[in-house]
Amino acid sequence: MIDRGKMNQLWKSGSSISYSIKEVLETIRDYKPEKIFIGCDSQPVKTELIFALAICLVHPHKGARFWTRRTIEPRSKYPALSIRLIEEVSQACLLGETVRKETGLPVTIHADINPSPKHPSNKVVRQIVSYIKAMDFDYAIKPDSWASFTVADRMSK
């Protein structure tokens, strides 16, 4: 579960400049993006699990911007893939709620799940989509959830 302490950790921009969450929110308000996308990904590394959250903006005339933040948790806290994927979406939705409340702008949550039965994440697609909808967000899953499987994924490694 994302907590206020984690929320206040520094965020890195696409150009590796550090920002507080307050500065990110101010930049979002000033930038006035057409859309905001939030995604999360995680990567197991030895006994740890690295979570990476991404806030991505798209503006029709100013282009795109993004910020990412990493946190490290004990891998033992998330013994199953399904629990880890639900945590990713939980973190993305809680951040999305903050961004939406502070900016008044709509947010789309990108989930790193694949609807194909060939992939293990398929087992939690309905649960995760229902969770996102219950939080009143638009959503995207693979292959359209680029904020999670591209931007956040790069920072989780």
BELZI-V745050 format. One record per backbone hydrogen bond with DSSP energy under -0.5 kcal/mol. CO is the residue of the C=O (numbers start at 1). NH is the residue of the N-H. If there is no record, write none. Layout:
BEGIN
CO/NH ; CO/NH
END
This chain:
BEGIN
3/7 ; 4/8 ; 6/9 ; 11/19 ; 12/68 ; 13/16 ; 17/13 ; 19/11 ; 20/24 ; 21/25 ; 22/26 ; 23/27 ; 24/28 ; 25/29 ; 26/30 ; 27/31 ; 28/32 ; 28/33 ; 35/58 ; 36/108 ; 37/56 ; 38/110 ; 39/54 ; 41/52 ; 43/50 ; 45/48 ; 47/75 ; 48/45 ; 49/51 ; 49/73 ; 50/43 ; 51/71 ; 52/41 ; 53/69 ; 54/39 ; 54/56 ; 55/67 ; 56/37 ; 57/65 ; 58/34 ; 58/35 ; 59/63 ; 63/59 ; 65/57 ; 66/14 ; 67/55 ; 68/12 ; 69/53 ; 71/51 ; 73/49 ; 74/77 ; 75/78 ; 80/84 ; 81/85 ; 82/86 ; 83/87 ; 84/88 ; 85/89 ; 86/90 ; 87/91 ; 88/92 ; 89/93 ; 90/94 ; 91/95 ; 92/96 ; 93/97 ; 94/98 ; 95/99 ; 96/100 ; 97/101 ; 98/102 ; 99/103 ; 100/104 ; 106/36 ; 107/138 ; 108/38 ; 109/111 ; 109/140 ; 110/40 ; 111/113 ; 113/142 ; 116/119 ; 119/122 ; 120/123 ; 121/124 ; 122/125 ; 124/128 ; 125/129 ; 126/130 ; 127/131 ; 128/132 ; 129/133 ; 130/134 ; 131/135 ; 132/137 ; 133/136 ; 138/109 ; 140/111 ; 141/144 ; 142/115 ; 144/146 ; 145/148 ; 145/149 ; 146/150 ; 146/151 ; 147/152 ; 148/153 ; 150/154 ; 151/155 ; 152/156 ; 153/156 ; 153/157 ; 154/157
END
